[in-house]
Amino acid sequence: MNIKKRFLIAVLFFSFSSIGFSQTRTLNLDAAQQISDAAEERARQDNWNVVIAILDEGGHLLALRRMDGTQVGSVDVAIAKAKTSVYFKRPTKVFEDGAKSGNSHLMSLPNVVAVEGGLPIKDGDRVIGAIGISGVTSEQDGIIAEAALKAWP
């Protein structure tokens, strides 16, 4: 076999062995809709009207749902909660708890909303997106977000 053929075979082997065969999940529109459906289902259990925002790993909006009767202001809040979670790779409750304990400097960080209701969406340890819920109390928003992520396979 000549050197060109060997080189081509080696390149193809290494290319296919290192790309596209990992089992990591990504957050696409179908997944965002499934998560959003689960969040709405949980909210309806207690007659809570909320906004549900799902962002991808770069902080871009994939899905937004505003249930009937939810105040318009919750649209921006839900997106901001999700953005906080995806940018900082942690629940917004961490920031809420920190601010309540006197760490007021947290409020000066860019893209931080220190109100429960935002959670990162993970594949193992990797953040692949985030959910933000707004419309009821922050604790209730957190309950909805948790339920939505638990329902996602």
Z-matrix of the N, CA and C atoms (Angstrom, degrees):
N
C 1 1.452
C 2 1.531 1 106.86
N 3 1.320 2 115.20 1 134.27
C 4 1.458 3 117.09 2 -177.50
C 5 1.527 4 111.20 3 -77.71
N 6 1.300 5 114.24 4 168.42
C 7 1.473 6 120.95 5 -173.12
C 8 1.528 7 112.24 6 -65.32
N 9 1.338 8 117.61 7 -33.90
C 10 1.459 9 120.34 8 179.98
C 11 1.534 10 110.75 9 -65.52
N 12 1.313 11 117.03 10 -41.93
C 13 1.462 12 120.51 11 179.99
C 14 1.526 13 110.63 12 -66.78
N 15 1.314 14 117.53 13 -41.71
C 16 1.468 15 121.25 14 177.88
C 17 1.526 16 110.98 15 -61.37
N 18 1.327 17 114.99 16 -42.82
C 19 1.462 18 119.69 17 179.58
C 20 1.529 19 110.38 18 -63.48
N 21 1.314 20 117.70 19 -44.86
C 22 1.458 21 122.10 20 179.90
C 23 1.524 22 110.88 21 -62.44
N 24 1.306 23 118.25 22 -43.00
C 25 1.465 24 122.28 23 178.34
C 26 1.531 25 110.48 24 -62.93
N 27 1.316 26 116.20 25 -43.28
C 28 1.472 27 120.14 26 179.17
C 29 1.522 28 110.93 27 -63.73
N 30 1.322 29 117.48 28 -43.52
C 31 1.462 30 120.93 29 179.50
C 32 1.522 31 110.24 30 -62.19
N 33 1.323 32 117.11 31 -46.49
C 34 1.467 33 120.47 32 179.46
C 35 1.525 34 111.51 33 -63.25
N 36 1.304 35 117.82 34 -42.10
C 37 1.458 36 121.45 35 179.80
C 38 1.528 37 110.89 36 -60.21
N 39 1.324 38 116.27 37 -50.33
C 40 1.464 39 119.67 38 -178.07
C 41 1.523 40 111.94 39 -69.08
N 42 1.317 41 116.86 40 -33.27
C 43 1.471 42 119.87 41 178.33
C 44 1.521 43 110.61 42 -64.75
N 45 1.326 44 116.88 43 -48.48
C 46 1.454 45 120.01 44 -177.67
C 47 1.523 46 112.64 45 -72.96
N 48 1.298 47 117.63 46 -25.95
C 49 1.459 48 119.27 47 -179.76
C 50 1.520 49 112.19 48 -79.02
N 51 1.333 50 117.46 49 -16.56
C 52 1.461 51 118.70 50 -175.86
C 53 1.521 52 114.33 51 -112.42
N 54 1.340 53 117.68 52 -5.83
C 55 1.462 54 118.40 53 179.90
C 56 1.516 55 111.29 54 -127.90
N 57 1.313 56 114.82 55 147.25
C 58 1.444 57 121.18 56 168.13
C 59 1.514 58 117.74 57 73.59
N 60 1.301 59 119.53 58 -2.43
C 61 1.447 60 119.45 59 -176.56
C 62 1.521 61 113.31 60 -110.56
N 63 1.313 62 117.16 61 9.29
C 64 1.459 63 119.30 62 178.56
C 65 1.524 64 109.39 63 -79.07
N 66 1.296 65 116.24 64 160.09
C 67 1.450 66 122.16 65 -177.70
C 68 1.528 67 112.08 66 -99.49
N 69 1.317 68 118.27 67 19.33
C 70 1.453 69 119.47 68 -179.38
C 71 1.520 70 109.56 69 -75.35
N 72 1.325 71 114.27 70 142.89
C 73 1.458 72 119.60 71 178.42
C 74 1.515 73 109.13 72 -91.08
N 75 1.296 74 115.08 73 154.93
C 76 1.454 75 121.24 74 172.08
C 77 1.515 76 107.42 75 -121.24
N 78 1.286 77 114.94 76 160.50
C 79 1.452 78 120.39 77 179.06
C 80 1.517 79 108.13 78 -97.82
N 81 1.328 80 116.41 79 108.73
C 82 1.451 81 121.19 80 178.43
C 83 1.524 82 109.08 81 -111.74
N 84 1.304 83 116.90 82 -176.92
C 85 1.460 84 121.08 83 -176.45
C 86 1.526 85 112.07 84 -61.99
N 87 1.324 86 117.47 85 -41.28
C 88 1.466 87 119.98 86 178.67
C 89 1.531 88 111.35 87 -59.96
N 90 1.318 89 116.26 88 -45.84
C 91 1.470 90 120.31 89 179.37
C 92 1.529 91 110.14 90 -64.31
N 93 1.331 92 116.99 91 -41.58
C 94 1.465 93 120.57 92 179.20
C 95 1.525 94 110.97 93 -61.37
N 96 1.308 95 116.53 94 -39.21
C 97 1.462 96 120.18 95 179.01
C 98 1.533 97 111.19 96 -69.48
N 99 1.327 98 117.72 97 -38.05
C 100 1.471 99 120.77 98 176.70
C 101 1.520 100 110.88 99 -62.28
N 102 1.313 101 116.59 100 -44.30
C 103 1.467 102 121.18 101 179.21
C 104 1.526 103 109.79 102 -65.13
N 105 1.313 104 115.82 103 -43.08
C 106 1.461 105 120.87 104 179.26
C 107 1.533 106 111.26 105 -63.90
N 108 1.322 107 116.96 106 -40.02
C 109 1.475 108 121.02 107 176.36
C 110 1.523 109 110.91 108 -60.41
N 111 1.333 110 116.11 109 -44.00
C 112 1.470 111 120.57 110 -179.82
C 113 1.522 112 110.64 111 -65.01
N 114 1.325 113 116.85 112 -38.26
C 115 1.470 114 120.47 113 178.42
C 116 1.521 115 110.15 114 -65.73
N 117 1.309 116 116.99 115 -44.95
C 118 1.466 117 119.62 116 179.65
C 119 1.530 118 111.00 117 -63.61
N 120 1.315 119 116.05 118 -41.23
C 121 1.471 120 119.74 119 178.31
C 122 1.528 121 110.98 120 -59.03
N 123 1.334 122 116.64 121 -43.51
C 124 1.469 123 120.26 122 179.69
C 125 1.527 124 110.99 123 -66.86
N 126 1.305 125 116.58 124 -40.80
C 127 1.467 126 120.28 125 179.57
C 128 1.529 127 111.04 126 -62.90
N 129 1.311 128 116.55 127 -40.13
C 130 1.469 129 120.78 128 -179.16
C 131 1.534 130 112.17 129 -65.82
N 132 1.320 131 117.57 130 -27.10
C 133 1.473 132 120.25 131 178.84
C 134 1.522 133 111.65 132 -56.13
N 135 1.323 134 117.30 133 -33.96
C 136 1.466 135 121.60 134 -178.57
C 137 1.526 136 112.50 135 -113.51
N 138 1.344 137 116.02 136 15.83
C 139 1.470 138 120.92 137 -178.70
C 140 1.526 139 112.44 138 56.55
N 141 1.341 140 115.72 139 40.23
C 142 1.455 141 121.33 140 177.48
C 143 1.527 142 108.36 141 -96.30
N 144 1.305 143 116.66 142 129.35
C 145 1.464 144 121.46 143 176.22
C 146 1.521 145 108.10 144 -100.23
N 147 1.324 146 115.75 145 123.27
C 148 1.457 147 120.56 146 -174.91
C 149 1.526 148 111.47 147 -139.85
N 150 1.313 149 113.52 148 167.78
C 151 1.462 150 122.31 149 168.59
C 152 1.525 151 106.84 150 -103.65
N 153 1.317 152 115.97 151 136.79
C 154 1.461 153 123.00 152 -179.83
C 155 1.531 154 107.31 153 -119.22
N 156 1.319 155 116.71 154 120.79
C 157 1.465 156 121.68 155 178.64
C 158 1.520 157 108.92 156 -119.33
N 159 1.308 158 116.29 157 132.26
C 160 1.464 159 122.63 158 176.79
C 161 1.528 160 107.67 159 -120.97
N 162 1.342 161 115.50 160 124.73
C 163 1.464 162 121.29 161 178.97
C 164 1.520 163 109.99 162 -113.85
N 165 1.332 164 116.54 163 153.10
C 166 1.459 165 120.62 164 174.30
C 167 1.527 166 109.35 165 -82.54
N 168 1.326 167 116.95 166 -177.45
C 169 1.465 168 120.95 167 -174.87
C 170 1.531 169 113.92 168 -65.60
N 171 1.309 170 117.51 169 -17.74
C 172 1.455 171 121.09 170 177.17
C 173 1.521 172 113.23 171 -93.05
N 174 1.334 173 116.74 172 0.98
C 175 1.448 174 121.09 173 179.90
C 176 1.522 175 113.95 174 85.55
N 177 1.329 176 116.59 175 20.02
C 178 1.464 177 121.36 176 179.96
C 179 1.529 178 110.19 177 -98.28
N 180 1.303 179 115.91 178 140.98
C 181 1.451 180 122.29 179 -176.27
C 182 1.522 181 111.44 180 -66.96
N 183 1.335 182 115.88 181 124.77
C 184 1.463 183 122.01 182 174.40
C 185 1.519 184 111.02 183 -102.42
N 186 1.321 185 116.76 184 -40.46
C 187 1.464 186 120.48 185 -177.53
C 188 1.521 187 109.21 186 -149.05
N 189 1.316 188 114.52 187 141.86
C 190 1.455 189 121.04 188 176.83
C 191 1.519 190 107.88 189 -139.43
N 192 1.314 191 115.62 190 129.25
C 193 1.453 192 121.26 191 179.53
C 194 1.519 193 108.72 192 -132.47
N 195 1.316 194 116.10 193 125.36
C 196 1.469 195 121.72 194 176.07
C 197 1.519 196 107.16 195 -114.74
N 198 1.323 197 115.46 196 109.29
C 199 1.454 198 120.03 197 -179.45
C 200 1.528 199 109.40 198 -67.59
N 201 1.322 200 115.81 199 149.68
C 202 1.468 201 120.94 200 -179.98
C 203 1.516 202 110.36 201 -53.55
N 204 1.314 203 115.36 202 135.21
C 205 1.457 204 121.10 203 176.63
C 206 1.515 205 115.24 204 88.19
N 207 1.322 206 117.87 205 -3.46
C 208 1.469 207 120.30 206 -179.85
C 209 1.521 208 109.36 207 -80.83
N 210 1.328 209 116.29 208 136.94
C 211 1.464 210 120.61 209 180.00
C 212 1.526 211 110.44 210 -61.52
N 213 1.320 212 115.26 211 144.23
C 214 1.461 213 122.42 212 -177.36
C 215 1.525 214 111.50 213 -61.17
N 216 1.330 215 117.74 214 -34.84
C 217 1.459 216 121.25 215 -178.72
C 218 1.516 217 113.76 216 -59.20
N 219 1.329 218 116.86 217 -23.61
C 220 1.460 219 120.32 218 -179.27
C 221 1.525 220 113.41 219 -71.51
N 222 1.323 221 117.90 220 -16.51
C 223 1.474 222 120.45 221 178.18
C 224 1.526 223 109.43 222 -61.95
N 225 1.322 224 116.56 223 -54.70
C 226 1.465 225 120.47 224 -179.27
C 227 1.520 226 112.01 225 -65.47
N 228 1.325 227 116.67 226 -35.74
C 229 1.470 228 120.16 227 -179.36
C 230 1.526 229 110.58 228 -66.62
N 231 1.330 230 117.86 229 -44.14
C 232 1.471 231 120.87 230 179.59
C 233 1.524 232 110.72 231 -61.60
N 234 1.322 233 116.84 232 -43.85
C 235 1.468 234 120.42 233 178.43
C 236 1.522 235 110.18 234 -63.25
N 237 1.329 236 117.14 235 -42.97
C 238 1.473 237 120.86 236 -179.33
C 239 1.524 238 111.50 237 -65.13
N 240 1.328 239 117.76 238 -37.75
C 241 1.469 240 120.48 239 177.30
C 242 1.526 241 110.17 240 -63.82
N 243 1.322 242 116.73 241 -45.26
C 244 1.466 243 120.04 242 178.54
C 245 1.525 244 110.69 243 -63.05
N 246 1.331 245 116.71 244 -40.69
C 247 1.464 246 120.43 245 -179.73
C 248 1.532 247 110.82 246 -62.94
N 249 1.318 248 117.27 247 -42.04
C 250 1.464 249 120.76 248 176.56
C 251 1.516 250 110.32 249 -57.80
N 252 1.326 251 116.47 250 -45.96
C 253 1.470 252 120.75 251 -177.36
C 254 1.518 253 112.79 252 -65.84
N 255 1.319 254 117.20 253 -40.22
C 256 1.459 255 118.51 254 -179.24
C 257 1.523 256 111.14 255 -74.99
N 258 1.338 257 118.13 256 -38.40
C 259 1.465 258 120.78 257 -179.13
C 260 1.519 259 112.37 258 -68.60
N 261 1.326 260 116.92 259 -37.68
C 262 1.464 261 120.41 260 -175.70
C 263 1.529 262 113.32 261 -105.96
N 264 1.336 263 116.72 262 0.09
C 265 1.465 264 122.71 263 174.66
C 266 1.524 265 113.00 264 57.51
N 267 1.330 266 115.67 265 38.53
C 268 1.467 267 119.64 266 179.16
C 269 1.523 268 109.40 267 -155.94
N 270 1.322 269 116.35 268 162.10
C 271 1.466 270 120.18 269 177.58
C 272 1.524 271 111.48 270 -65.96
N 273 1.318 272 116.02 271 148.82
C 274 1.455 273 119.77 272 177.47
C 275 1.528 274 111.42 273 -67.08
N 276 1.309 275 117.08 274 -20.88
C 277 1.467 276 120.19 275 177.72
C 278 1.528 277 111.05 276 -60.87
N 279 1.309 278 118.06 277 -30.88
C 280 1.472 279 121.70 278 176.48
C 281 1.528 280 110.09 279 -58.01
N 282 1.320 281 116.17 280 -43.17
C 283 1.464 282 120.67 281 179.31
C 284 1.527 283 111.05 282 -72.05
N 285 1.333 284 116.79 283 -38.77
C 286 1.465 285 120.12 284 177.33
C 287 1.527 286 110.31 285 -60.81
N 288 1.338 287 116.46 286 -47.77
C 289 1.464 288 120.58 287 179.40
C 290 1.530 289 110.98 288 -62.23
N 291 1.326 290 116.71 289 -40.49
C 292 1.464 291 120.61 290 178.96
C 293 1.519 292 111.91 291 -63.64
N 294 1.328 293 116.23 292 -43.79
C 295 1.463 294 119.84 293 179.47
C 296 1.530 295 110.96 294 -65.77
N 297 1.336 296 116.42 295 -39.45
C 298 1.469 297 120.11 296 178.90
C 299 1.523 298 111.91 297 -65.78
N 300 1.325 299 116.69 298 -28.00
C 301 1.468 300 119.77 299 -178.90
C 302 1.529 301 112.17 300 -88.56
N 303 1.321 302 116.54 301 7.62
C 304 1.460 303 119.34 302 174.46
C 305 1.510 304 115.85 303 105.31
N 306 1.304 305 118.55 304 -2.53
C 307 1.470 306 120.95 305 179.10
C 308 1.523 307 109.71 306 -83.59
N 309 1.306 308 116.10 307 67.23
C 310 1.463 309 121.22 308 -175.15
C 311 1.532 310 112.57 309 -66.11
N 312 1.331 311 117.08 310 -19.35
C 313 1.470 312 119.93 311 178.57
C 314 1.524 313 111.93 312 -61.97
N 315 1.331 314 117.45 313 -21.93
C 316 1.461 315 120.56 314 177.66
C 317 1.522 316 111.59 315 -58.27
N 318 1.314 317 115.75 316 -32.17
C 319 1.459 318 120.77 317 -178.27
C 320 1.526 319 112.39 318 -69.37
N 321 1.319 320 117.43 319 -14.79
C 322 1.467 321 120.13 320 179.78
C 323 1.530 322 111.98 321 -90.86
N 324 1.320 323 117.79 322 -6.68
C 325 1.465 324 120.12 323 178.17
C 326 1.525 325 109.67 324 -71.99
N 327 1.330 326 117.14 325 140.61
C 328 1.465 327 118.49 326 179.09
C 329 1.526 328 111.20 327 -67.34
N 330 1.312 329 115.71 328 143.38
C 331 1.465 330 123.18 329 176.53
C 332 1.521 331 114.07 330 62.64
N 333 1.328 332 117.26 331 31.54
C 334 1.463 333 120.93 332 176.83
C 335 1.520 334 109.78 333 -109.39
N 336 1.319 335 114.95 334 124.80
C 337 1.453 336 122.32 335 169.85
C 338 1.522 337 105.25 336 -116.01
N 339 1.311 338 115.73 337 113.60
C 340 1.470 339 120.92 338 -174.80
C 341 1.522 340 110.56 339 -92.96
N 342 1.331 341 114.89 340 59.39
C 343 1.456 342 121.87 341 179.95
C 344 1.525 343 107.68 342 -139.72
N 345 1.315 344 117.34 343 129.60
C 346 1.462 345 121.87 344 -179.08
C 347 1.526 346 110.82 345 -57.26
N 348 1.336 347 115.07 346 147.47
C 349 1.460 348 120.97 347 178.01
C 350 1.508 349 113.52 348 131.37
N 351 1.344 350 117.21 349 -2.80
C 352 1.458 351 121.31 350 176.09
C 353 1.516 352 109.90 351 -115.16
N 354 1.328 353 116.30 352 131.89
C 355 1.467 354 121.66 353 179.63
C 356 1.523 355 110.50 354 -135.45
N 357 1.328 356 116.79 355 139.99
C 358 1.460 357 118.63 356 172.48
C 359 1.529 358 109.70 357 -71.88
N 360 1.301 359 116.06 358 147.66
C 361 1.465 360 122.30 359 173.61
C 362 1.513 361 105.53 360 -103.07
N 363 1.322 362 116.02 361 124.61
C 364 1.460 363 120.11 362 -171.92
C 365 1.520 364 112.26 363 -120.59
N 366 1.319 365 113.66 364 152.56
C 367 1.453 366 123.49 365 166.30
C 368 1.516 367 104.86 366 -119.01
N 369 1.326 368 116.32 367 98.07
C 370 1.456 369 120.42 368 -171.02
C 371 1.515 370 108.72 369 68.24
N 372 1.325 371 116.59 370 -122.98
C 373 1.461 372 121.06 371 178.34
C 374 1.529 373 112.60 372 -94.42
N 375 1.308 374 116.63 373 -5.53
C 376 1.468 375 121.35 374 -175.40
C 377 1.521 376 110.65 375 -90.92
N 378 1.330 377 117.08 376 126.94
C 379 1.465 378 122.23 377 176.47
C 380 1.524 379 108.12 378 -79.06
N 381 1.335 380 115.56 379 123.22
C 382 1.457 381 120.62 380 -178.59
C 383 1.533 382 111.94 381 -113.40
N 384 1.328 383 116.03 382 2.54
C 385 1.455 384 120.40 383 179.33
C 386 1.515 385 109.72 384 164.73
N 387 1.328 386 115.06 385 -165.45
C 388 1.459 387 119.55 386 179.24
C 389 1.521 388 109.89 387 -158.75
N 390 1.331 389 114.62 388 157.80
C 391 1.451 390 122.46 389 174.27
C 392 1.522 391 108.49 390 -118.40
N 393 1.307 392 115.61 391 142.11
C 394 1.456 393 121.32 392 174.17
C 395 1.518 394 108.88 393 -130.44
N 396 1.312 395 116.79 394 133.14
C 397 1.463 396 123.00 395 179.66
C 398 1.523 397 107.93 396 -123.06
N 399 1.327 398 116.94 397 136.33
C 400 1.453 399 121.54 398 175.12
C 401 1.522 400 109.63 399 -148.61
N 402 1.323 401 114.96 400 142.29
C 403 1.455 402 118.77 401 175.40
C 404 1.514 403 114.03 402 152.47
N 405 1.325 404 116.01 403 -28.48
C 406 1.463 405 120.45 404 177.42
C 407 1.523 406 107.39 405 -119.56
N 408 1.307 407 119.92 406 -153.92
C 409 1.464 408 119.38 407 177.56
C 410 1.520 409 109.53 408 -69.49
N 411 1.308 410 116.50 409 159.73
C 412 1.469 411 118.76 410 -179.63
C 413 1.527 412 110.95 411 -60.93
N 414 1.327 413 117.56 412 -38.28
C 415 1.462 414 120.36 413 177.93
C 416 1.527 415 110.96 414 -62.82
N 417 1.326 416 117.16 415 -42.80
C 418 1.463 417 120.98 416 178.61
C 419 1.528 418 111.05 417 -67.27
N 420 1.323 419 117.11 418 -38.85
C 421 1.468 420 120.64 419 174.61
C 422 1.531 421 110.04 420 -57.40
N 423 1.334 422 116.30 421 -42.54
C 424 1.463 423 121.06 422 178.99
C 425 1.510 424 112.47 423 -64.62
N 426 1.318 425 117.41 424 -38.38
C 427 1.471 426 121.78 425 178.12
C 428 1.528 427 109.80 426 -61.22
N 429 1.307 428 116.43 427 -43.80
C 430 1.469 429 121.05 428 -179.73
C 431 1.531 430 110.53 429 -64.73
N 432 1.323 431 116.67 430 -46.18
C 433 1.472 432 120.43 431 -179.44
C 434 1.523 433 111.45 432 -60.79
N 435 1.346 434 116.27 433 -44.78
C 436 1.467 435 120.96 434 178.07
C 437 1.530 436 111.10 435 -59.39
N 438 1.318 437 116.60 436 -46.92
C 439 1.469 438 121.01 437 -178.70
C 440 1.523 439 111.21 438 -62.20
N 441 1.309 440 116.14 439 -38.92
C 442 1.473 441 120.00 440 -179.99
C 443 1.517 442 111.46 441 -63.42
N 444 1.327 443 116.50 442 -42.55
C 445 1.464 444 119.21 443 -178.80
C 446 1.521 445 111.98 444 -73.08
N 447 1.328 446 116.95 445 -32.94
C 448 1.470 447 119.42 446 176.95
C 449 1.518 448 111.13 447 -67.22
N 450 1.331 449 117.45 448 -30.92
C 451 1.459 450 121.47 449 -178.84
C 452 1.518 451 112.67 450 -78.56
N 453 1.336 452 116.48 451 -18.18
C 454 1.466 453 119.42 452 -179.46
C 455 1.516 454 109.41 453 -80.13
N 456 1.331 455 116.32 454 125.57
C 457 1.483 456 118.98 455 -175.82
C 458 1.518 457 114.76 456 -64.67
